[in-house]
Amino acid sequence: MRSVRARAALGATLVVAVALAAAGLAVLLVLRGNLTDRAGLEAEVTAREVAGELALGATYAELDLDDDDHPVQVTDEEGRVVAVSKDLEAISGTGTAGGVRVSPAPAPGPGDDDDDEDDGSDPPRSEVSSDSPDFTNGTATVDGEKADYRFAAVEVTTKEDVTLTVHAGAPLAAEQEAVNTVRTSMLTGLPVMLLVVAGVTWLVTRRALRPVEGIRRELAAITASEDLGRRVPEPDSRDEIARLARTTNETLTVLEASVDRQRRFVADASHELRSPIASLRTQLEVGAAHPELLDLPGAVTDTVRLQVLAADLLLLARLDAGERPGRTAVDLGALVREEVSQRTADRIAPQVSVADGPLEVAGSRGQLARVVGNLLDNAERHAERSVAVTVRAERDEVLVEVTDDGPGVPEAEQDRIFERFVRLDDARSRDDGGAGLGLAIARDVAARHGGTLTVGTAPSGGARFTLRLPLPGRERP
């Protein structure tokens, strides 16, 4: 029962079994009811025929009671049996105490008159009751054979104002035989039907799940080989399994890209760390052997660069781990002014322009200050004579634009410069080029705050970096 196929086959079989049992029971009940009603109709017709004869003045002896298939019993108002079918030997279900024994009673006839005076002015009072007959089930023994019958009781008033009840029966043997035949057929066919349902469900489920097994085997092979370049087979169908295979391959593609990016990150980080560490070690070794040759400022510079690089790597690690920024209110205008005021050693003093209006966003003040600082560092590195910072509100966003008059960013490189450890300077200068993490960190922080960071061309021909952050309550889902 650990197999999906087995559970599906068992579940389908149980559902079909319950449905067929309920449907079969309903069919049997309807069939029994229809056949019983038909037998009741036959009994009513026979009872009304006999009642009609009595209403017309026929004596008990003149009644036509020779039909063995429809036994008849006539009783008076006191429940005494006054007439029965010829071969009727025993009867039950009619409510008479006398059975089939005929009790002595005056028989009506054309010449019989009441003792009361009759001036001939009253109309005949003989009639057959138009009310619906009473139906009962019982048994009757006719000519030595006992069987079940459906009885109909019809009242009749004779010309002599005598009220009689005619009990006529119709056999239920046909109804019982039909019901038994249908029940036997259902009981015989139900197991076969359930076996067919279970087998078909098993085969269909196995065929439907066969691609899933192929996906599982391929994923197991990928896990064992650690080869993320492999892909699971995609079936030609357009069902859920095909979509599962496509989604799995898309996940593998993203995972492969993530692993490759992580490997490049580790390799680039190792490369960036190796140079200052090697330089610092060399300086320390030279200083230990020849103290007069120790380049102390160079050692401090290398140490600072290592510290900055370690801080950048730590921040990237936290961002990759899904760290969510704080939700405090940050005034970007005040933040930009504060960052610019602290940059006293810049080669070019940035020009700041802050528009009026709501400029507060929700996020981490420290991380957003890091973004502004990285953008200013990049502009300072490439600018020739001017760096400008503009803060303004636009619809549901706050924009921070940092422009310079440097060489700008080629259109083909405008996406690549946000990758980690990517620098467009050919020399990859340790002092001027940086580690290539500033813009990558800035875009990641912007994305964590629900915003974007893009680069374009400034009117002066240099680069224009645009940071867009949503106003509080307008964050992207």
N, C-alpha and C positions, 0 to 999 in steps of 0.2 A: 504493500500500500504506500510505499515511499515514492512510487513512480507516478508521474502526472497522468500517464496513459491509463494506469490501473484505476486511479481515482476518478478520472473522467468517465471511463467505461462503467465503473460501479455506480457513479452518480447518475449517468444517463439511464442505466438499467433500472435503478430504483425509481426514478421519476416516471419512466415509461410504465413500469409495473403498477405504480399507484394510479397513474392516469388510466391505464387499461382496466384495472380492477374497478375503479369508479365508473368508467364508461360501461363496462360489462354489467355491473350491478344496476345501473340506470336502465340499460336495454332490457334486462330481465324483468325489472319492475314494470316498465312500460308495456312490454310484451304480455306479461301476466295480467296487467290491468285491462288491456285491450281485449284479450281472449276471454277474460272473465265477464267483461261488459257484453261481449257478443253472446256468450252463453246466457247471460241474464236477459238479453233481448229475445233470444229464442224461447226462454221460459215464459217471459211476459206474453209473447204472441200466443203460445199454447194456452196459458191461463185465460187470456181474454177470449180465445175461441170457445173454450168450455163455458166461461161465464156468459158469453153471448147466447149459447144454446140454452142455458138455464133461464136467462132473461126472456127468451122467446117462449118459454113454457115447457121445455123438454123435461121429461121425468128423469130420475137418476138412472133408470135402466136404459133409457134412450140415448144417454150420453155416449159420444165416441171416445172411448178410453182405451183403445187397443194399441196405441203407439208405445212400444216398449222403450224407445229412446227418450221419451218425455213422460215420465210417470206423473200422474195427477192424483191429488187427494182433495176432497171437498169436505168442509166442516161447516157446522152451523154456528149460531151465535154463542152457544154454550161450549164450543170446542169439540163437539162430538163429530166423529167421522161419519158422513152420510153417503159417500161414494168414493171409490178408489179405482185405479187402473186395474186391468184384468190380472196381470201377472205380478203386481206389486206385492211383495211379501213383508218387507220391513222398511221403515223410513225414519229418519231423524233430521232435525234441523228445522222442522216446520212449527214446532211449539205445541203440537197436539198431544194430549195425554192418551188418546185412544189408539195411537199407532195406526194400523191399517184395518183394524176391526171395525166393521160397519155397525153403527148403533141403530136400534129401531127408531124410526121417526116417520112421521107422515110424509109421504112423497107428494110433491106438487104435481098437479096434472090439470089438463084443460077443464075437467068437469068438477073440480073441487071448488067449494064456495066457503066463505067465512060464515061463522055463526051470526056475525053482526048483520044487521039489515043493510042492504045495498040497493039504492034506488037507481043505480046505473048511471048516475050523473058524474061520478068521480072518474078522472082519467086513469089509465093503467099506470101502476107505480113501479113496474119492472124496469130496471136499468143497471148498466155496468158502471162501476165507479170510474170516474175520469182521473182520479188522483194517481200519482206515481205509485207503483207497487212497492211493497217491502221485499227486499232481497236478502236471502240468507244462504249460507253454505251448509251442506249436510250430506248424508249418505242415504242410499236407497238400495234395497235388494230386489232385483227384478229377475224373475225366473231363475232364482238360485245364484245370481251374480251380483256381488256388492260393488258399488262404485260411488265416486263422489259426484255431487250434483250442485248446480246453482238453482235455487228455488226462488220463484216470484209469486207473491200472494196478492190476488186481486179480489176485491169485494164485489158482490152482485146482489141485487134485490129482485126477487121473483115477483110474478104477478100476484102471488098470494101474500105479498109483503113480508116474505121471509128473507132475512139477510144471510147470505152464505159467503164463505171464503174459499176461493179456488187456489190451491197450491200446485203449481206446475214446475217441473224440474227440467233442466238441460244438462247433459253430461259434461264434466270438466276433464274428461280423459284426453281430448285433443289439446286442451290448454296445457295440461300437465306434460303431455308428450312433447309438445313444442318447446316448452320451457326447459325440460330435461335435455332435449336435443341441443338447444342453443347453449345451455350451461356446459354440457359435455364438450361441445365444440370449442367453447372459450377456454375451458380448463386444459384441453388438449393443445390448442394453438398458442396459449399464453406463454408457456416455456419456450416454444420454438421462436415466438416473436422476441422474447427477451434475449435469447441466444443470438438472434440476428442483430438486435440493437447493440448488444455488448460487443459482438465481433466487428460490426461496422464502425462503432465508436472507437474501438481499439485501433483498427486499421487507419481510420481517418486521422486520429490523434497522432499515431506514429508517423504518418506521412507529413502532418503539419509540423511536428516537433523535430523532424529529421534535420532541418537546417539549424535548429537551436543546438542540437548535438554537435553539428559541424562547427558552429560558433564557439561552443564550449571547448572542443578539442583544440581549435586554433588558439584560443586565448590561453589554454594551458601550455601549449607549445611556446607561445610568445613569452609567457611568464618564466618557463624553464630556460629558454634561450636568451632572455633579456634583449631580444631583437625587436625594438619598437618600430622598425621599418616594415614589418609584416602586417597584413590586414586579414580580417576574417572574411570568409566568402559571403557574398551578397546574393540571395536568391533572386530570380527573375520576377517573382510575384510582387504585387503592390500592397501586400497585407502588413500586419503589425510586425511580423518577423523580419520582413525586408527592411522596414523602418528601423527595427532594433539593430540589424546588421549595419545599416548606414550610420546610425547614431554611434554604434560601437567604433566603427572606423574613424568617424569624426573625433571621438574621444581619444583614440589612439594617436591621431594626427596631432591633436593639441598636446597630448602627453609627450609625444616625441619632440615637438617643438619646445616644450617646457624643459625637458631633460637636456636637449641640445643647448638651450639658452643657459641653463644652469651650468653645464659643462664649460661653455664659453666664459660664463661669469667667473667660474673658479679659475680657469686658465688666465683670464685677463687680470683678475685680482692678484693671482700669484705673480704675474709679470709686473704689475704696478708696485707690489710690495717688495719685489726682489731688488729693484733698482735703488730705492732709498735705503733699504737695509744694507745692501752691499756697500753703498757709498758711506753710510754711517760707520759700518764695521771697519772699512779701510781707513777712515779718518781716525777712529779710535786706536787702531793698531799702530798707525803712524805716530799718533800722539803719545802712545805708550812707549814706543821706541825712541822717538825724538820729540820731546815735549815742546820744543821751540817751534816745531812745524805744525802743531795742532791747529786746524782750521775750525775754531770754535763757532763762528757764525754759520759756517756751512753745516756743522753738525746740528746746530739748533734748527736751521731751516729744514734739514732732512727729518728731524724729529717732529717738527710741526706738520710737515707733509704727511708723515706716517699717522699722526694723530687725526688729521682731517680725513685721510683715507679710511682709517678705521671707523671713524664716526659715520662716514658715508655708507660704508659696508654694513654697519650695524643698523642704520636707518632703513636701508634697502631690505635687509633681512626681516625687520619688523613689518615693513609694508608687504613683503611677499607672504608673510605668515597671516595676513588678513587683519592687521591691527586697524581698528576703527578710530578715527580722530575724535577728539572731544567735541561737545556741542555747545561751547561757550560762544557768546556774541563777540565778534571781532570787527572793529572798524578798520576797513582796508585803507581809508585815507590817512588815518592817524598812524597805522602800521607802516605805510610807505614813508611818511614823513620821518618817523622814528628811525627806520632803517637807513635812510639817506643821511640823516644828521649824524649817524655814527660812523660814516665812511669818510673820515677826515684825511685818510692817506691816499684816496683815489687820485689817479692821474688826471681824470676829467670829472668835475663836479656835476652830478646829474641835475637836470632841471625838472622840477616837480610841478604838476598841475592836478589839483583835486577839485572836482566839480561839487556843486551843492547837491543836497538830496540824501536819501538813505543809502549808505554804503556799507552797512553791517551785514556780515555773513555768519553762518554758524560753522564752527570748526575749531581746529587747534591753532592757537596763536603762534606757538613755536614752529609748527610745520609750515604755516603760511609765511612766516617771516623767513624761513629757510628758502621757500620758493622765490620770494622777492629778492633775497640776497643772491641766490644763484643766477637769476636773470640779470641783476646788476653786474655781477662778476663777469658774466659772458659778454655783456655790452661793453664794459670797461676794457676787456681784453681785446676786442676787435674794433672799437671806435677810433676815429681819427681826431675829431675835435669836439663832438657833442654826444651826450646821452640824455634822453628825455624819458620821463615817467608820467603817465597820465592815468588818473583814476576817475571813473564816471559810471553812472547807472544807465543801463539800456534795457528797457522792458522789465523782465523778471530777473535780470542778472546784473552783477557788478563786474566791470571790465577793468583790468590793469594792463596797460600797454607799455612796453619798454622798447624804445627804438634807439638806433645808433646810426652813424654815418659811415660805417665800415664797409667792407666789400660785400656784405650780405650773404645769404645762403642760397646756393643754386637750387632751382626748383626740384631737381632730381634727388637732392640730398635733404629736403625739408622734412621727410619722415625719418630718415636714418639717423639724423643727429640726436634724436631722442632715445636711441638705443644705448645700452650701457657700454662704457669704455670706447665709444665712438668719438673720434676727434677728426676734424677736417684739416687740421694743420699737418703738413707733410712731415715735419721734423719730429712731431710728437714730443715737443720740448718739455722737459721735466719742470721747468720753471714757468713757462708761458702757456703751455697747452693744457695743463690740468690733467686730471685722471679720466675725464670723459664721463663723469657720473652726475654732474650738476643738473643738466637738462633732463636726464633720465629720472632723477629724484624729483625734479619739479613737476614733470608730467604725472608720475605716479601719485604724488601728493594731491595734485589737482583732481585726478580721477577718484581718489579716496574721498574727496570732498564733494563729489557729484559734479565737478566742473571739467573744463577742457583747457589744454594749453596747445596753441598752434603757433606757427611761424609763417611770416609772409615778408613782403618787401615794403620797406618804408618809403615815403615820398622822396627822401634824400638818397635813396638807392641802397641804404643799409638794410639791416634785419629789423623786423618788427615782431616781437613776441607778444601774443595776446592771451592773457589769462582770464577765463570766464568762470565765475562762481555764482550759483543760484542764490537768490535772496531767501531768507528763512521761510519755510513753508512751501517753497517752490522747488525743492530738491527733486532730482530725477529718481524714479523708482529703481 
